[in-house]
Amino acid sequence: MQECRARKSPVIAIATEGDDDILPHCDEVIFIPQCQEFIAPIPVVIAEQLLAYHIARLRGCEIDQPRNLAKSVTVE
């Protein structure tokens, strides 16, 4: 995170609710609910997917047909 900050890049963190220790180290925080450690990746992945979706929309990227997607992945 410190290397990103040194290069003037915004730092976005994903943390569990109540984890305020992360606040001084990042520009934005996406808080996920407290849950057991073995299911924690599920809300993290959902938050990451939503973040990627909204960034792509703001940038004007084609969301349903991303460029450079291998033809073996797409089915028409």
N, C-alpha and C positions, 0 to 999 in steps of 0.2 A: 504494500500500500504506500509505503514511503517513497518508493521509486516512482510510482504513478503521480503522487503529489509533487515530487521534484520536477517532473516534466509537465506540470500544470494540467494534468488530466483529471477529470472529475472521478471521484471514488464513490461507488455505490456498494453498500454492504447489505447482506441479508443476515438478520440475527433474530433470535427468539425474543419474545416480549419480555421486558424487564432487564435485558442485557444492555445496560446503558454505558458500559465500559467502552463500547465501540464508537460512541458518538464523537469524541474528539479526533478520531482517526479517519473520518470519512465525511463526504459532503452530504450524502443522502443515505438513509437507512430504510430498508423494507423489513418490517417486523412480521414474523410468522408466529402463530400461537405456540405456546409451550406444549410439548408432546413427548412421548417416550422416544428415546434415542433411535430405536430401530425403525420407526416410521417417520422420523424427521425429514428424510430426503424427499418424501412425497410433497409436503407443502413448499419445500425449497424449489423443487423442479417446477411446480405450478407458478411460483413467483417469477422464476427465471424465464419461463415460456411467455408469460404475460408481459414481462419487461421487454423481451425481444420483439414480440408482436407490436407493442406500442412504439418502440424505437423505429421499427421498419415502416410503420404507417407514417410517423412524423418525417422520415427521410424520403417518403414517396416510393418506397421499394414495392415491387410486385410480391405480395405475400403468398398467393396461391401458386405461383410459378417462379420460384427463386432462380436466379441465373446460376449457371455452372452446376446444376443438379444433375447427377449422373442419370443417363437414360435407363439404367437398370433399376433405378428407384421409382421412376415415374411409370404409370400405367395409364394408357389412354383408351 
